[in-house]
Amino acid sequence: MSALKNTADESVSARQRAAVLRAQVRAFHAQEMPEKLKRKSGQHQVLDKADYVQWMQLLHGKGWAIAHWPRDHGGQDWSLLERFAFEDELARLGCPWILPFGVKYVGPVICAYGTTAQQQRFLPRIASSEDFWAQGYSEPGAGSDLAALSTFAQRRGERYIVNGQKVWTTYAQWADWMFCLVRTQREARAQQGISFLLVDMHSPGVTVRPIATMDGYHHVNEVWLQDVDVPLENLVGEEGMGWTYAKFLLKNERTAGAIVGMVWHAVERLWLAADEAGRQAGRLGGRQGERQGDPALMHRIGELQLRAQALEAMAYRGIEAMMAGTDHGAEASLIKLRGTELYQAVAEALIDVLGPAGVAFDVAALHAASAPPLGPDDAGGLIKDHLYNRAATIFGGASEIQRNIVAKTVLGL
Ligand SMILES: Cc1cc2nc3c(=O)[nH]c(=O)nc-3n(C[C@H](O)[C@H](O)[C@H](O)COP(=O)(O)OP(=O)(O)OC[C@H]3O[C@@H](n4cnc5c(N)ncnc54)[C@H](O)[C@@H]3O)c2cc1C
């Protein structure tokens, strides 16, 4: 009885802390966020490395970038609910992406499994974004089936010599470091014999080649590793135990709160676009606040909004279950699956409502951060996001894989 009461009390105070945090985030956005960054992200313009580093350093200055880390390593031990509220609120406000590779992915792995020397060397520079990190998991023959990876690290005394190829490596063109899954034993079963290495991207033998995505921008890369010399001190944890650390990291990758906020942000933008379209068609003019757009469109947006409410309710239920230890293990998959598919549906509706402005896509104008020639100021950025986010149902675990997890975990199939 008292254990139950404690859990309930903890959950109430976690909810209160999350509510306070949301208010602080809104105040920060209104009063402290630099205008240029606010405008660029508000209009969905292309952000460069300097923008992202500035953004991450601003968050660090507020104590938020690593607040989910353990207190021993400078964090605040944020609960899942606080993490969710933080990412959700920033996304609702249309803020830039919180780059996860350092603070969210490799940082917690080094906190949990790194040596003291690795913690002292890497953690402060991850927290302050002095080092830019990339994630070297996927390979041409290993994506959903990650354990099929074949990049090989040959041990030679106190060093590894690494050969192989990573692919889809986000922002590797800016990275100083890449955390990498490599095979250190060929004979072992797939998940065994994998190790977790930290690779200095400035090492001889590292080649980064861009892959163009259909939004015309350079997000992802191939990374070729040819006889790259990595000192043994850059091995995290034990040799051959990389799969354990990879799974620990994947858990953090899949507990992203941002997708719910992104959906709400897009729904809000969709209502505005529908109002504007209604005004242009001479449909508005009724009572103040009354929406008199095209009935079919109103119906479409209403359904999307209902789905967003269901997503949010599911996300809260899932997070509270994870915090109480009553989760079934597929909550993060359900949020990712429903969230990314809904986001794509809202973005598609928005592009439809933009009409001709949703067709003209001027990549050069986005890079120059100048307004696109047709439609509202953010039209080009909205198309860019719509095109890029076709990938949201692929990265971080494709939708089919999430469905497999749900089928197995929840439905017992
Ligand atoms: C924009 C973008 C950014 C990325 N950034 C990074 C990054 O920074 N670092 C990194 O390491 N990786 C990154 N990735 C890679 C991403 O994690 C993989 O694309 C993803 O895991 C899918 O792997 P794959 O592309 O090899 O597709 P595959 O695994 O070959 O899948 C192809 C298709 O088959 C389906 N499929 C596969 N297996 C099954 C199954 N068992 N049951 C049912 N269907 C199945 C998939 O769902 C998919 O539809 C990124 C990808 C994209 C698109």
The ligand as a Gaussian input file, in Angstrom:
#p B3LYP/6-31G(d) Opt

LIG

0 1
 C       17.591000      10.320000     -43.109000
 C       18.250000       9.167000     -42.438000
 C       19.173000       9.388000     -41.438000
 C       19.835000       8.315000     -40.828000
 N       20.812000       8.559000     -39.902000
 C       21.550000       7.529000     -39.420000
 C       22.682000       7.765000     -38.569000
 O       23.007000       8.916000     -38.245000
 N       23.406000       6.702000     -38.168000
 C       23.091000       5.405000     -38.495000
 O       23.780000       4.496000     -38.065000
 N       22.029000       5.147000     -39.303000
 C       21.264000       6.174000     -39.765000
 N       20.203000       5.919000     -40.608000
 C       19.937000       4.540000     -41.040000
 C       18.658000       3.946000     -40.509000
 O       18.784000       3.594000     -39.164000
 C       18.321000       2.753000     -41.408000
 O       17.974000       3.280000     -42.684000
 C       17.205000       1.913000     -40.866000
 O       17.614000       1.213000     -39.738000
 C       16.667000       0.911000     -41.945000
 O       17.720000       0.157000     -42.439000
 P       17.969000       0.016000     -44.022000
 O       17.967000       1.395000     -44.615000
 O       19.203000      -0.802000     -44.195000
 O       16.718000      -0.727000     -44.580000
 P       16.435000      -2.300000     -44.493000
 O       16.700000      -2.794000     -43.121000
 O       17.143000      -2.959000     -45.621000
 O       14.891000      -2.334000     -44.747000
 C       14.305000      -2.192000     -46.043000
 C       12.805000      -2.379000     -45.896000
 O       12.524000      -3.698000     -45.429000
 C       11.787000      -3.669000     -44.224000
 N       12.217000      -4.742000     -43.326000
 C       13.486000      -5.053000     -42.971000
 N       13.498000      -6.078000     -42.100000
 C       12.198000      -6.417000     -41.890000
 C       11.551000      -7.382000     -41.071000
 N       12.247000      -8.213000     -40.289000
 N       10.188000      -7.440000     -41.097000
 C        9.469000      -6.587000     -41.878000
 N       10.036000      -5.650000     -42.680000
 C       11.378000      -5.561000     -42.678000
 C       12.100000      -2.317000     -43.614000
 O       11.102000      -1.883000     -42.716000
 C       12.186000      -1.434000     -44.851000
 O       10.895000      -1.058000     -45.270000
 C       19.509000       6.985000     -41.218000
 C       18.544000       6.756000     -42.213000
 C       17.944000       7.822000     -42.829000
 C       16.957000       7.529000     -43.942000

